[in-house]
Amino acid sequence: MRPISPRYLLQFSEPTGYLDFARFGPPSHAVLDATARLLEKATHAGPSTVDELMREETRAKAAAARLCHSDIDHIVLQPHTSLGLMQAAFNAPGGTVLVSAAEFPANTYPWARAEQAGRLTMRRLEGGYVTADRVAEALTDDVSMVSVSAVDYRTGYRADLAALREVIGDRLLVVDGIQGFGVIEAPWEVADILVVGGQKWLRAGWGTGFAMLSDRALERMDPVLSGWTGARDPGLFDDEIHPADGTAAAWSISNLSPVTSGAFAAALELVEEAGVATIAAHLAARVEALEDVLLSHGAQITSARERRAGILAFTLAEYPPEQVGAALNAVGIAATVRPEHVRLSPHASTSLEITDRLREALVSLTHPDRAEPTSQPATAGNATHELLASLVPAVHGLAAMLGPGNEVLLHDLSRLPDSIAAIAGDLTHRTVGGPMTDLLLGLIRRGTTHDLINYRTNSPDGRPIRSSTLFLRDVNGVAIGCLCVNSALPETVSADAPQREETFPPDVDSLQRFLVDRAIAKVGVQTQQMKKHHKAAVVQELDEAGFFLIRDSVDHVAAQLDVTRYTIYNYLNEIRG
């Protein structure tokens, strides 16, 4: 399984026990920062501020288009899935729409209301998963549209969109993607109307979302639910009613908040950076781990076990869901509790510690006499990757073989910046859970994870040492960790061995202070005398050094430079182009 980018994981800080992403996904730091930055810009509005803010809409549309293999002419931003489905129903060409009777109400009310208004006829597909075979059996000549959720909210069943597309032929396929977009791989492009809300798995916050319309949908739909921003030439105020635009913009009713558009763009770009396939694989692993715990304690899985996404629903014999939910809540697990079952929904960022916490809750419920806390705080020594875990004993064995005056350590790159997973020897006075050096942090930031063999540097107390760093990679060639050997044996170092500047900070605070002090020293101006370009130069130096891979680093440097955190983000945006 390909590891997730450490930068992606550092964007999230939900509690370990949060397992309710099918209901709401706590936003990332990138979303929070984008919201604050854009609000700050709006607070100091000038002649061009509104135009600049409105560009966030295009940025969000472009990111959505890339993720569903479309283009911005076929994308319209919307504040939630309900609006998109309501427009699909009222803009429909007539005929009959086939809808599962077990859909979430947001998927059935629009069609029912459109039927009340005489726009179409709704027919319910009763019972069971929405499969291609069941839909094929229900199709009649009057069916013009089929509406389905990509992932069922109760069962987690992942619809086979490609098969549905094939069986319905030229009819319109409407897909609600809110329970899967961004965390499962699916052929979204086969949908004629795809509606997605951003407040769940995309972790963009409320008021975010989009709809994608195919050419077939644009040709057949009659956009009666369309506002002035959905008309051709929306900026032309000539007292005339203009026809609806020929693109997906026709479904626009009014300008959305550029602040939420920018937040949505940040969330979508995070998904792009990590990769949907990688997110999907890690999510599947979390679901499987939770399922194993549930089955080992006699739970009955009521959600789909094949073609599933991130939803895991279960019951426990003799214990009503409310009682199970209370036991989960007692150990800090957030879940959805319904009369028929308890629903767990982790994300790729969910810590594997959650299995211990779930086990603790189930034991306290089923065997209260044996219940005892089993959850342990995460330690850097618990390497998360199989390869790294197997090397932890080798660290101590190798150090023993090399003897006194040597140090061997293992870094886990998924735990940046507190990456030391194992260490033997005391040459650099560091411990498990400590940070990597400034040299390694800069290499990872630049993506130049090549081995460094037999170079000279100095220990914290000034002694010359010989060092080698070997990057460890998974089957896909992605760096997941590194094995470092430091030796205080200057007589064995060749005179030709390269000299590298490297510091060995004992903790993250020390690393932050060192990097900031070094960046300020390179600029050569005291902070009190710095102009804007001096401060921007400090930020650029820190960015290249990997400083912003460290959590809360923006606040730290903002305090040092006596500016707001939003100013730091503005510098970063300018630097990164």
BAVO-80801 format. One record per residue (C-alpha): residue in one letter; x, y, z. Coordinates in steps of 0.25 Angstrom, whole numbers, plus 5000, padded with zeros to 4 digits. Example, Ala and Ser with C-alpha at 12.3 -4.5 7.8 and 13.67 -1.06 7.14 Angstrom:
residues 2
A504949825031S505549965029
END
This chain:
residues 577
M500050005000R500650134996P500850225008I500150365009S500950485008P501350535022R500850675018Y499450625016L499450555029L499950675036Q498750755031F497750685040S497650685055E496250615058P496250535071T496750395070G495350345073Y494650415062L493950315053D492750395047F493250445034A491950395027R491250505035F492350615035G493750625032P494550715041P495250815032S496750815029H497750925034A497850965019V496350995019L496351075032D497551155027A496951185014T495651225020A496351315030R497251375019L496151415010L495351475021E496551555025K496651605010A495151635010T495351715023H496251805016A495551825004G496051914993P495751944978S496151804973T495751714985V494451664980D494951624966E496151554973L495351474983M494351434972R495551364965E495451254976E494251204969T495051174956R496051104964A495051014971K494350974958A495750944952A496050854964A494750784963A494850764948R496150694949L495650604960C494450554952H495150564938S494350674933D494550824930I494150954936D493050974926H492350854931I492550894946V491650984955L491951014969Q490750984979P490651004994H490050854996T489550734989S488150764992L488150884982G488750804971L487750694973M486650794973Q487150854960A487250714954A485850684957F485250824953N486050844941A485750694936P485250674922G484050594928G483750454927T483950354939V485150354949L485550224955V485950244970S486350144981A485250154992A486450135002E487150264998F487550375008P486350475008A487150575001N487150484989T485650454989Y484950594993P485450664980W484750564971A483450554980R483350714979A483650714964E482550604963Q481550694971A481850814962G481550724950R482950724944L483150574944T482750434950M483550374961R483650214962R484250154974L485250034973E484849954985G485849874994G487249834993Y488549894987V488349974974T489049874964A489049874949D488249754949R487149814958V487049944950A487049864937E485849784941A485149914946L485349994933T484150024924D484050114912D483550234920V484850234929S485650354925M486550364937V487150274948S487650344961V488550264970S489550294981A491050254978V491050204992D489850165001Y489850245014R489250125022T490050005016G491250065010Y490949994997R491750044985A490950054973D491550004960L491350124952A491950074939A491049954939L489850044942R490250134931E490250014921V488949964925I488150094925G488750134911D488350274906R487550304919L488150414928L488850354940V488850444953V489850414963D489950464978G491450454981I491550514994Q491850385002G492950344993F493550454984G495050474988V495150344996I494850244986E495250214971A494050224962P493750254948W493050384951E493050434936V491950324933A490950414941D490150514933I489850594946L490850574958V490550654971V491550654982G491550724996G492850765002Q492550755017K492750605018W493950525012L494450645005R494650715018A494350855013G493350895022W491850935021G491351015009T492350954999G492050854987F491850844972A491050784961M491650724948L490750724936S491050644923D490750694909R489550604909A488950664921L489250804916E488550774903R487250714910M487150794923D486250914923P486951004934V485751074940L486451074953S487451174948G487751314953W488451434947T489851374949G489351254941A488951344929R489751374917D490551514918P490151514933G490951644934L490151714924F489051794931D488151834920D486751814926E486551684918I486351544922H487551464916P487451314912A488151214921D489651194918G490051074910T490951024920A490850964934A490851114938A489351104935W489051044948S489651154956I488651244964S489551344970N490951364973L491451274984S492351324995P493751334990V494251295004T493551165003S494051144989G495451164993A495251075005F494650964995A495850984986A496850964997A496150835001L496050774987E497550814984L497950734997V497150614991E497950624978E499250634985A499050514993G498450434981V497050374982A497550234980T498550254992I497450305001A496450194997A497450085000H497750145014L496250165017A496050015013A497149975022R496450055034V495149995031E495649855030A496449875044L495149915051E494349805045D495349705050V495149755064L493649755063L493549615058S494549565069H493549615079G492249555072A491749675065Q490849655053I491249745041T490049795034S490749885024A491249835011R492549745011E492749744996R492749874988R492849955000A493450095003G493750155016I492450115024L492450005034A491049975041F490849875051T489949815062L490349745075A489349635080E488649665093Y489149815093P488249915086P489050025078E488750135088Q489550045098V490650015089G490750165085A490850205100A492050105102L492750165089N492550305095A493050265108V494450235102G494350355093I493850295080A492950375071A491950295063T490550305057V489550225065R488250195058P487150105063E487549995054H489049995055V490350075059R491050135048L492650155048S493250235037P494750255038H495650335028A497050315023S497550405034T496950315045S498050265055L498150115056E498050135071I496550135068T496549985068D497049975083R495950085087L494850005080R495349875086E495249945100A493849995098L493349855093V494049785105S493449885115L492049855109T492149705108H493049665119P493049785129D493749705139R494949695130A494949835125E496149915127P496750025118T497549965107S497750095099Q499150145099P499750275094A500450265081T501950265082A502950285071G503450145073N502250085067A502650095053T501450095044H502050025032E502349875032L503749895027L504049995037A503449915048S504349795044L505649885045V505449935059P506149815065A507249825055V507549965059H507949915073G508749795067L509549885057A509949985068A510349865077M511249815066L511849945063G512149965077P512450095085G512550225079N511450195068E509950225067V508850165059L507450215057L506250195049H505350305044D503850285040L503450385030S501950375033R502250435046L502850565042P503450645049D503550545061S504150435052I505150365061A504450225062A505750155068I507050195073A508250125079G509550205084D509650345089L510550415080T509550525076H508850515090R507450495083T506350395087V505150325081G504050425077G505150535074P505150605061M506050585048T507150675045D507050805037L507850735026L506850625024L505650715026G506150805014L506350675005I504950625008R504350765005R505050774992G504750624988T506250594987T506150464995H507550404990D508450334999L509650415006I510850325008N512050345017Y511950495019R512550585030T511850665040N511950705054S511150655066P510450755076D511650765084G512550795073R513250665070P513450625056I512650505052R512450415040S511050395035S510250315025T508750325022L508050215014F506550245010L505650125011R504550105000D503350024998V502949944986N502650064978G503950134981V503350234990A504250275002I503550235015G504750245025C506250255026L507350175033C508450265039V509850225044N510750325051S512150295056A513150375064L514350315057P514950435049E516250355046T515450265037V514850375029S515450405016A516050535013D515150545001A513850515009P512950625006Q512650725018R511150755021E510550845030E509550775039T508950795053F508350695062P507250765070P506750685083D505250735080V504350805070D504450935078S505950935076L505850905062Q504851015059R505751115067F506951075059L506351085045V505751225048D507051275054R507751225042A506851285032I506851415039A508351415039K508451385024V507551505021G508551585030V507551685035Q506951695049T505451665050Q505251805055Q505851865043M505251765033K504451815021K503351735014H504451675004H505351635016K504251555023A503751495010A505251445008V505251385022V503951305018Q504551265005E505751205012L504951135023D504051075012E505251025004A505750965018G504450885020F504050975032F502550975028L502550825029I502550845044R501150865051D500851005056S502051055048V501351175042D500951225056H502351215061V502951295049A501851395049A502151425064Q503651435061L503451535049D502351615056V501351585045T500051515045R499951365040Y499151415028T500351505024I501151375024Y500151305016N500151425006Y501751415005L501651265003N500551274992E501451374985I502751294986R502051164981G501451234970
END
